[in-house]
């Protein structure tokens, strides 16, 4: 009787590539799902939910993303300053004016695992306001969005 061996994936065997995504005119949630899939490595043949097999993602034009409906006024972003009574709040419109890259970072973070692996995968996401980015030496390939 032939028994097939299970091959365990090792993170050192992963071939990580760099992707460049232009976020201008893209809906935040739909863009965030595709970015999260790239960070997790779901399209790789060696995908494993317990190992980091994902690619690096560079997002440009983060200030040109769009929300559907009335989310610009209704959606709130909360954070805490770690001081007593230090809860802070901004609407999506205020967040776009102050820190547009945090809109995408927050959306993608919500779609990654809530553990150390998810935090490690989030470090492979680089979001920039304009068209200039610091990762031209890595030669990120333009990614065709669905």
N, C-alpha and C positions, 0 to 999 in steps of 0.2 A: 504494500500500500504506500502510495506517494503522499508525503505531507509537505505542504508548501510552507516555507518559512515566512514569517512576518518581518518585513524590513523596517527598522526604526529610522526615522528621519533625524539627522543631526543638524543643528543650526549652522554649523561650520560648512556644511555642504551646500547651503543655499546660495544661489546666484542672484545677488541683489542688484537691481538696476535703478536708474534714476528717471523719473517722469516729470515733465513740465506741463502744468495745466493752467490755461487762461480762464479765469473765473468771471470775465466780463459778460454780463447778461445771463448768467446761470442762476437757477433757483437753488437756494442754500441747501435744502434737504436732499434734493436729488444729486447735487454735486457731492455732498458729504457722504452719501452712501457709496459712491464710486471711489472716493478717496479712501474710505475705511476699508473697502475690499482690497485696494492696492496695498495699504499698510499691513493688513493681515496676511496677504499673500493668497487670497482665495482663488485667484486665477492660475496659480502655479500648480504644476502637477504634483509636487512634493508638499502640498498643503497639509499642515498638522495644526489642530486647534490648540495644542499645548506647547508649540515651539514658534519662534519668530522666523518666518520664512518670507516676510513681506518686503516690498520695495520702498525706496525713498521717493517722496513726492514733494515737488516745489510748486507752489501755487502763486501766481502773479495776478495783479489787478483785483485784489480782495475788496477794494472799496466799490467795485462795480457789480457786486452780487445783488440779487433781487429776492424779495419775499413775495409770496402770493397772499391775496386777501388783505386784511388790515393788520398784518403782523408788525408793520413798521411802528404802529402806535400801541398795539396791544401786547406785544411780546416784551417781557422784562428780563433783564440779566441781573442776577443777585450775586454778591460776594460779601465776605466778612473780613474785617480788618484785624481780627483777633484781639480787639479791645472791647470792653463792656459797652453794649449798645452800638456796636460798630457794623451793623448790617447796612449795606449800600445797595442802591438800585439804579439802573439805567434802562430806558426804553431802547428798542432796537435802533431807532433813528439816532438817538444820542450816542449809542455804542458805535454806529457807523461813522459818525463825525469824529469821535475820539480815538477809538481803537478798532478799525474795521477788520483787522486780522483775527481778533478774538471771536468774532461772530462765527467764522469757519472753524476755528480751533474748538470752540465749545460744541458745535454741532457734530464734529467728527469724534470728539471725546465721548459724547453720549452714545456713539455707535460702536465703540471698542469695548473689550472686556474690562470689567471693573476689578482688576487685580494688577500685580506687578508686570505681567506681560503686556497688558493694555497701556500702562504708563510708558513702558519701553517702546512700544510701537508708535505712540504719539510723538516721541522725540524724533522720529523719522519724517515728520511733517514740517515743512518750512513754508510759512505764509508771508507774503510781502504785499505792501500797499500798491506800489506802482509796477512798472514793467521791468525795473532793474532788480536783480537778485544777486546774492553772493556766491552762487553755486555754479558758475559757468565752467569752472575747471572740471566738474564732474560730468559735463556734457549731457544734461538731461534731455531725453528724447521727448518731443511733443506727444502728448497722449490724446487720442481721439475719444472724446466723450460720447456716450451712448445717446 
